[in-house]
Each structure stands twice: as C-alpha cells, then as structure tokens.
Amino acid sequence: MNAPLESPRLDPQRLAHGPIRRRDKAFARTVAAFFLGGFSTFALLYSVQPLLPLFSRDFSLSPAAASFALSLATLVMAPSLLLAGALSETVGRKRMMAGSLIAASLASLGVALAGDWTELLIFRALTGFALCGLPAVAMAYLADEMAPEALGLAMGIYIAGSTLGGMAGRLIGAVFADYWNWRAGLAAIALISLSGAAYFVYALPRERAGARRAFDAAALARVYIDHFRDPGLQLLFTQSFVVIGAFVCTYNYLTFRLSAPPFSLSQTAMGMIFLLYIVGAVSSTVMGDLAGRYGRRRVIWTASLIGLSGVLATLPDNIPLIALGVALITWGFFGAHSIASSWVGLRAPRGRAQATSLYLFFFYVGSSVNGSAGGWFYARWGWNGTAAFVGALYGAAFVVGALLTRVPPPRAQP
C-alpha cells in the first residue's frame, strides 16, 4: 500500500542534524542557490515581454496574437504547479527543482531557435510547464529545511532573486534585441539560466526532512481538501490572489497613463519603470527578515498599508510622486508576498509542497483575473478608476492581514 501523505516517515538525517540556521555554512549555500533559482525562473518566464512587438513584426501577427508568447507560458504553468507539488513528494524536492531549471533553460533555447510561430509557442508552453517545478517546491523545501528564525530571510532572498530575474530578463532581452536580434537575447538568457541551474545542483543540500512516497491520488485529494478547510490557509490564498492583482494592475495600466497627455513619455522612458523592481528585491528581504524577528502576524498587515499609501501618491499628475507611489506599491506587494509565502509552509502541518502549489495557483490566477479587471476600470474612468480598484485590492489585503492575526496556529509557530 502506498504511504499516505498525512503520515510521512522522518529522515534520520533530519533528526541527526536538525534544521539549517542562519549561522550555519549550509545557509549561505542554500540561499545563494535559491537566489539563482528564483532569478532564472522569472528571467525565463518574462524575457519575452519586451519582445512582443518584434514577434508581431517578424511573424506578421496582431498584438493580441503576439501576446500568447507570454500568456501561454503562464497559462500552462498555473495548473502544472499543482501536479509538480505532488510529484515532488515522489521524485524528491531537489531533483524536481533542478530538473525544472535545466528543462526550462533548454526549452528557452528552443524558443530562440524556433523556425516559425507555432514552434515558438510550443517551446514557450514547454518552458511554462518545466518552470512549475521550482516555485511549486521551493517554499516547502525552505519551510522544512530552515530553522524558523532563518526562514523569513531565506524566503526574502529567494523572492529577491525572482524580482531581479524578472527585471533582468526583460532588460537583457530588450538590449540584445536592439544590438543584435531577439533570438540572441533569448539564447543569452537561456544560457545564463543554465549556468544558474548548474550551481543550483552543486550547492543545494539534499532535502533532509520527510521521506519520498509513491504517488497516491486519494491521499493527495485528502491533503488538498484539508488545506482548503484550514482557515489560515484560506486567508493566505486570498492574500496571494489580491496583492498580485494590485501589483499587476499598476504596472499594466500606468504605461497607458504616462504615454498620454500631460506626460506623453517615450517608450524608453516608460520602460525605465521596471527598474523599480529593485525596490521589491529590498522589500522582500527586509520584510521577510522583520517577520522572522517579530512575528508574521505583527508585520504582514503593514505591507498593505504601504501599498495603499502608494496608490494615493500616484493620483496627482506629478512624475516624482507617481514614481514614489509605484515604489511603495511595489514594496507593499513584495513585502506581503514574502511573508505570506513563507507562512504557508509553516501553516501546513503536512503536504507542504501541495499547500505552496495552491498558494501559487491562486497567485497566478489572481494575476490574470485582477490584471484584466483593472483594464475595465481604466477604459471607463482612466487612471483614477484603476487606482480605486488597486486601492480596493490593497484594502482587501489589509482586512485579510487583520483576520490572520486572530487565526490560531495549528501548531507551535514563531
């Protein structure tokens, strides 16, 4: 009979050595591996975004059709996260994450070499499918392997790598496209990510917590049902859904505002807005560390207030104030995401990989649904309408954060 997911057998190595602490040598290697893993994942996923006009030109596509190069990858990735979280319990977490990075890098090389649009979309779908392995498992790995006081910082550094990877992937692709062509840009990102995958394989310690299990669909269904019954996880899934929506809406529709009077900024000037992602790298690290030191319940709701103050700052027609507002919105999102994502792993007493997969599923669904809804508000009321929607999302995140302070932990937590 297959071993149930609810009652894993502890690895003796875990009992002998215990969790990784901030002063341990393994801590630096582990967080460096996850920084590069997050960097590579988001560089590969978002590298095509600035290249969509070039796809439209080279393949004679409408802008909507060209956008499938990005949306198809994320569409395939979202449900694949649920499968990856389950399979990681069978094949091993490190093996799942390393294989994900290697396969996604090779699929991205296929995108660079694609002979026609159909081939490009196939390789982008394969990239999205392959990429699901690392984000679906990373949070569960860190939650199991890190000591509680080290988890917040480790998760923050992982998300910081993801943030910088999303920014660097866009910039590298655009720069290479300007000086050579888009194929060279995508190939460069794929090779950089492949190098990161090699270090990941070398540096990351093998998981010490738990034991591998044969795949059991019935046991998996029970774990998912248990996660949905937990009030704390319900709130954390909701937090994921709303804060990513606020963030995506801001970056999606602010460019429309800045391209119109009274600003009328050029495409290059508007593209500089992605440099504010650096704020997210700082926020995820700082807020994650504060949460580890002072408790997640005492910190998570402050991220929503910071984001809401940023929404208010974007209302006047003033470029410095708008930049400040976007920076605060970015800080709020990455701070909330850093805390909530690490909390999921601690909240789930079993099936942590499945819990984090559900968290990320709602994360990407929230990005899609709320990101599109923001356009409806912009079409009718301009930026003020979108700002009101973003503010409502951050308001909902604040309420969720307040409710989380009252939800008792299922077990001892810091």
ZAVOLO-807605 format. One record per residue (C-alpha): residue in one letter; x, y, z. Coordinates in steps of 0.05 Angstrom, whole numbers, plus 32768, in hexadecimal, padded with zeros to 4 digits. Example, Ala and Ser with C-alpha at 12.3 -4.5 7.8 and 13.67 -1.06 7.14 Angstrom:
// ZAVOLO-807605
a80F67FA6809C/s81117FEB808F/
***
This chain:
// ZAVOLO-807605
m800080008000/n801980457FF0/a8031806E802B/p7FFD80A4803B/l800F80ED8033/e7FF580FB8079/s802880D2809F/p806E80D88080/r80A880B2809E/l80DE80E180B8/d812280DF8098/p815680CA80CD/q818580FE80B0/r8153813380C4/l81538119810B/a819E8118810E/h81AE815D80F2/g816F818680FC/p815881C280D3/i818781F380B1/r8195823080DB/r81AD827580C6/r81F3826A80E0/d81FB822680BE/k822982208081/a81F081FE805D/f81C5823C8064/a81EF82668034/r81F3822F8000/t81A882228005/v8191826A7FFE/a81C382767FC6/a81A7823B7FA0/f816082537FAA/f8172829A7F96/l818D82807F54/g815282507F4D/g811F82887F56/f814882B57F28/s814982827EF0/t8100826F7EF7/f80E582B67EEF/a811982CA7EBB/l810482907E8F/l80BA829C7E9B/y80B782E77E8D/s80F182F07E5C/v80C182F27E20/q8097832C7E3B/p80BF83657E1B/l80C6833C7DDB/l807C83377DCA/p807E836F7D97/l80B8834C7D74/f8091830B7D72/s805783307D54/r8084834D7D1E/d80AD830E7D0E/f807282DD7D0E/s803E830D7CF1/l801183097D2F/s7FE083377D51/p7FF683517D96/a7FC283237DB6/a7FDE82E67D93/a802582F97DA4/s801382FD7DEE/f800882B17DEE/a805482AB7DF3/l804D82C27E3C/s800682AE7E4F/l800C82667E35/a804782597E63/t802482747EA1/l7FE382517E8D/v8006820E7E8A/m802E821C7EC8/a7FF482297EF8/p7FD281E47EF9/s801581C27EF0/l802A81DC7F34/l7FF781AE7F55/l801381717F32/a805C81857F41/g804E818C7F8B/a803281467F8E/l806981267F64/s80A081467F8D/e808C81187FC7/t809C80DD7F9B/v80DA80F27F73/g80F9811F7FA8/r80F8816A7FB0/k813F817A7F9B/r8139814D7F5E/m80F7816D7F4B/m811281B47F50/a815481A67F2D/g813181817EF5/s810081BB7EEE/l813881EE7EE4/i815F81C47EB3/a812281B17E89/a810781F97E87/s814B82147E72/l814F81E27E39/a810781F17E24/s8119823B7E21/l8153822B7DF3/g811E820A7DC8/v80F7824B7DC7/a813482707DAE/l813E823D7D76/a80F482367D63/g80E882377D18/d80A082507D1A/w806C826B7D49/t804E82277D58/e8091820B7D6D/l809D82487D99/l805B823F7DBD/i806881F57DC8/f80AC82047DE8/r808D823C7E12/a8058820C7E2B/l808E81DA7E3C/t80B582117E60/g807882217E8B/f806C81D87E9A/a80B481CC7EAC/l80B9820A7ED8/c808281F27F07/g80B181C37F2B/l80D981F77F51/p80A582297F6B/a807681F07F7D/v80AA81CF7FAA/a80D982077FC0/m80AD82217FF9/a80A181DC8014/y80EB81CB8011/l80FE820A8037/a80C68201806A/d80DE81BB807A/e812981C68077/m8131820B8098/a812C821B80E1/p80F1824980EF/e811D828680FE/a8142827B80BB/l8105826E8090/g80EE82B68086/l813282CE806E/a813C82918041/m80F8829A8022/g810582E48019/i814682D77FF5/y812482A47FC7/i80EE82D67FB5/a8123830C7FAC/g814482DF7F78/s810182D57F56/t80F783207F54/l813B83307F36/g813382F67F05/g80F183127EEC/m811183567EE2/a8152833D7EC4/g812F830D7E94/r810883477E77/l814483757E72/i817483427E56/g8142832D7E21/a813583757E0D/v817F83897E0A/f8194834C7DE1/a815A83587DB2/d817083A07DA6/y81B9838E7D98/w81B183487D78/n816C83277D75/w813883097DA3/r815282C37D98/a819682D67DB4/g817482F57DF1/l814C82B77E01/a818882897DF6/a81B282B47E25/i817D82B07E5C/a817682647E52/l81C2825B7E58/i81C582877E96/s818D825E7EB5/l81AF821D7EA3/s81ED82357EC8/g81C182467F04/a81A382007F01/a81E981E27F03/y81F982087F43/f81B581F57F60/v81C581AB7F56/y820A81B37F75/a81F981DF7FB1/l81B481CC7FCA/p81B481988002/r8189815B7FF7/e81488160801D/r814D81438063/a810481488079/g80D28112806A/a80D680D5803D/r80C480C97FF5/r808180AA7FE8/a805F80857FAF/f802B80AF7F8C/d7FE780A67FAC/a7FAE80CC7F8C/a7F7C80BF7FC4/a7FAD80D67FF9/l7FBD81137FCF/a7F7481267FCA/r7F6D81208016/v7FA8814F8020/y7F8A81837FF0/i7F47817F8014/d7F6981888057/h7F8E81C5803E/f7F4D81E58026/r7F2D81D78069/d7F6381FC808F/p7F4D8244809D/g7F94825E809F/l7FA68241805B/q7F64825B803E/l7F7982A18053/l7FC082998038/f7FA582817FF5/t7F7882BE7FF4/q7FB282EB8005/s7FD982CE7FCA/f7F9E82DA7F9B/v7F9483237FAD/v7FDA833F7FB6/i7FF483247F73/g7FB783427F52/a7FC783877F6F/f800F83817F58/v7FFF836A7F11/c7FC9839F7F07/t7FF983D67F1A/y802F83C27EE8/n7FFE83AE7EB1/y7FD883EF7EAD/l800784257EC7/t802A84237E83/f7FE984377E61/r7FE484737E8F/l802C84887E86/s802884837E3A/a7FED84B37E38/p7FEC84FE7E47/p800285217E71/f803E84F27E75/s804584D47E2E/l808384AD7E41/s80AA84847E0F/q80AB84397E10/t80F384397E2A/a80E184687E63/m80A5843E7E77/g80CF84007E74/m80FA841B7EAC/i80C0840E7EDB/f80D683C57EDF/l811483DD7F04/l80E783E77F40/y80E6839B7F46/i812783A67F6D/v80FA83C27FA5/g80D8837E7FA6/a811A835A7FB0/v812983857FED/s80E283808007/s80DE83348004/t811F832E802A/v81118363805E/m80C88351806B/g80D88307806C/d810E831380A0/l80E1833F80CA/a80AB830A80C8/g80DD82D680E0/r80F483028119/y80B2831F8132/g807D82EF8119/r805682EB80D8/r8015830180F8/r803483428110/v8052835480CC/i8028833B8092/w7FF0836F8097/t802383A88093/a80358394804C/s7FED83A28036/l7FEE83E78055/i802F83F88032/g801183E27FF0/l7FD2840A7FFC/s7FFA8449800B/g801D843E7FC9/v7FDB843D7FA4/l7FC984817FC1/a800D849D7FAB/t8000848A7F62/l7FC184B57F5D/p7FE084FA7F50/d7FFD85097F0B/n8044850D7F26/i807B84DE7F0D/p80A484DC7F4E/l806684CE7F77/i804F84987F46/a809484787F49/l809184797F95/g804B845B7F94/v806084227F66/a809C84157F93/l806E84107FD0/i803D83E37FAB/t807883B77F97/w809183B57FDE/g804D83A37FF9/f8043836A7FC7/f808783497FD0/g80848352801B/a804083318021/h805482FA7FF0/s809482EB8015/i807182E38058/a803382BE803F/s805B828C8014/s80888279804E/w804C8275807D/v802A82418050/g80628210805C/l805E821980A7/r8012821780A8/a800C81D48086/p801D819B80B7/r8021816A807C/g801F816E8031/r804881AE8030/a805A81A87FE6/q801081A27FD6/a800081DE8002/t8033820A7FDF/s801B81F17F9C/l7FD582087FAD/y7FF0824B7FC5/l801482557F82/f7FD7823E7F5B/f7FAD82767F7B/f7FE882A57F70/y7FE8829B7F25/v7F9D82987F1F/g7F9982DA7F45/s7FCC82F87F16/s7FA282E57EDA/v7F5C82F67EF5/n7F6C83367F1A/g7F9D834D7EE6/s7F67834A7EB1/a7F3283697EDE/g7F5E83A57EE8/g7F5A83B37E9E/w7F0E83B87EA3/f7F1583EE7ED8/y7F4984137EAE/a7F1D84127E70/r7EE484347E96/w7F0584627EC8/g7F4D84677EB4/w7F8584617EE7/n7F5984787F21/g7F2C843C7F14/t7F66840B7F12/a7F84842B7F50/a7F4284227F74/f7F4283D87F61/v7F8A83CF7F77/g7F7A83F37FB8/a7F3F83C47FC3/l7F6C83887FB9/y7F9E83A27FEC/g7F6483B2801A/a7F4E83698014/a7F9583538022/f7F95837E8061/v7F55835C8079/v7F728318806B/g7FB1832B8091/a7F86834280CC/l7F60830080CB/l7FA182D980CB/t7FB382F8810E/r7F7782D5812C/v7F7F8290810D/p7FA08260813E/p7FDB82388124/p7FD081ED8118/r801181E1813D/a804882088160/q806182408134/p808F827B813F/
***
